[in-house]
């Protein structure tokens, strides 16, 4: 499932969230409130729970044949 243009999927471990409200994270370097967002290319990074070990690699048109095989 990759989002279509204009779609903003819900990636959260809390299925009850109905509205994303900007907030200042405890680790923030800036005092402004933000909502974290990712684009369609990065959405697969969030398909699995945070505690689930994973490694992902994506090929692109410039990926070499040897890297693609590995």
C-alpha positions as a Markdown table, in Angstrom:
| # | Residue | x | y | z |
|---|---|---|---|---|
| 1 | Unk | 0.0 | 0.0 | 0.0 |
| 2 | Unk | 1.6 | 3.2 | -1.1 |
| 3 | Unk | -0.4 | 6.4 | -0.8 |
| 4 | Unk | -1.7 | 8.1 | -3.9 |
| 5 | Unk | -0.9 | 11.7 | -4.6 |
| 6 | Unk | -2.6 | 13.9 | -2.0 |
| 7 | Unk | -3.3 | 11.0 | 0.4 |
| 8 | Unk | -1.9 | 11.3 | 4.0 |
| 9 | Unk | -2.0 | 7.8 | 5.6 |
| 10 | Unk | -2.2 | 7.3 | 9.3 |
| 11 | Unk | 1.0 | 5.7 | 10.6 |
| 12 | Unk | 0.7 | 5.3 | 14.4 |
| 13 | Unk | 0.7 | 2.6 | 17.0 |
| 14 | Unk | -2.4 | 4.2 | 18.4 |
| 15 | Unk | -5.4 | 3.2 | 16.2 |
| 16 | Unk | -7.7 | 5.6 | 18.1 |
| 17 | Unk | -6.1 | 8.8 | 16.8 |
| 18 | Unk | -8.7 | 10.8 | 14.8 |
| 19 | Unk | -6.8 | 14.1 | 14.4 |
| 20 | Unk | -3.1 | 14.8 | 14.4 |
| 21 | Unk | -2.4 | 17.8 | 16.6 |
| 22 | Unk | 0.9 | 19.6 | 16.3 |
| 23 | Unk | 3.0 | 19.4 | 19.4 |
| 24 | Unk | 6.5 | 20.1 | 20.6 |
| 25 | Unk | 8.5 | 16.8 | 21.0 |
| 26 | Unk | 10.5 | 16.3 | 24.1 |
| 27 | Unk | 13.6 | 16.0 | 22.0 |
| 28 | Unk | 12.8 | 19.0 | 19.8 |
| 29 | Unk | 15.5 | 21.6 | 19.0 |
| 30 | Unk | 12.9 | 24.2 | 17.9 |
| 31 | Unk | 10.1 | 25.5 | 20.1 |
| 32 | Unk | 7.5 | 25.3 | 17.4 |
| 33 | Unk | 4.9 | 22.5 | 17.3 |
| 34 | Unk | 5.0 | 20.1 | 14.3 |
| 35 | Unk | 3.2 | 17.1 | 12.8 |
| 36 | Unk | 5.6 | 14.6 | 11.3 |
| 37 | Unk | 4.9 | 13.7 | 7.7 |
| 38 | Unk | 6.5 | 11.3 | 5.2 |
| 39 | Unk | 6.1 | 11.1 | 1.4 |
| 40 | Unk | 5.0 | 8.1 | -0.5 |
| 41 | Unk | 8.5 | 6.8 | -1.1 |
| 42 | Unk | 9.2 | 6.7 | 2.7 |
| 43 | Unk | 5.8 | 5.2 | 3.8 |
| 44 | Unk | 7.0 | 1.6 | 3.7 |
| 45 | Unk | 9.4 | 2.5 | 6.5 |
| 46 | Unk | 6.4 | 2.8 | 8.8 |
| 47 | Unk | 4.5 | -0.4 | 7.8 |
| 48 | Unk | 5.8 | -2.3 | 10.8 |
| 49 | Unk | 5.7 | -1.6 | 14.6 |
| 50 | Unk | 8.6 | 0.4 | 16.0 |
| 51 | Unk | 10.0 | -2.6 | 17.9 |
| 52 | Unk | 10.1 | -4.8 | 14.8 |
| 53 | Unk | 13.7 | -5.1 | 13.6 |
| 54 | Unk | 13.8 | -4.5 | 9.8 |
| 55 | Unk | 16.1 | -3.6 | 7.0 |
| 56 | Unk | 14.9 | -2.3 | 3.7 |
| 57 | Unk | 16.5 | -1.4 | 0.4 |
| 58 | Unk | 15.0 | 0.1 | -2.7 |
| 59 | Unk | 16.3 | 0.0 | -6.2 |
| 60 | Unk | 16.3 | 3.1 | -8.5 |
| 61 | Unk | 17.0 | 3.5 | -12.1 |
| 62 | Unk | 20.7 | 4.3 | -11.2 |
| 63 | Unk | 21.1 | 1.1 | -9.1 |
| 64 | Unk | 23.9 | -1.0 | -10.6 |
| 65 | Unk | 23.1 | -4.6 | -11.7 |
| 66 | Unk | 25.5 | -6.0 | -9.1 |
| 67 | Unk | 23.8 | -4.0 | -6.3 |
| 68 | Unk | 20.4 | -5.1 | -7.6 |
| 69 | Unk | 21.4 | -8.7 | -7.5 |
| 70 | Unk | 22.6 | -8.4 | -3.9 |
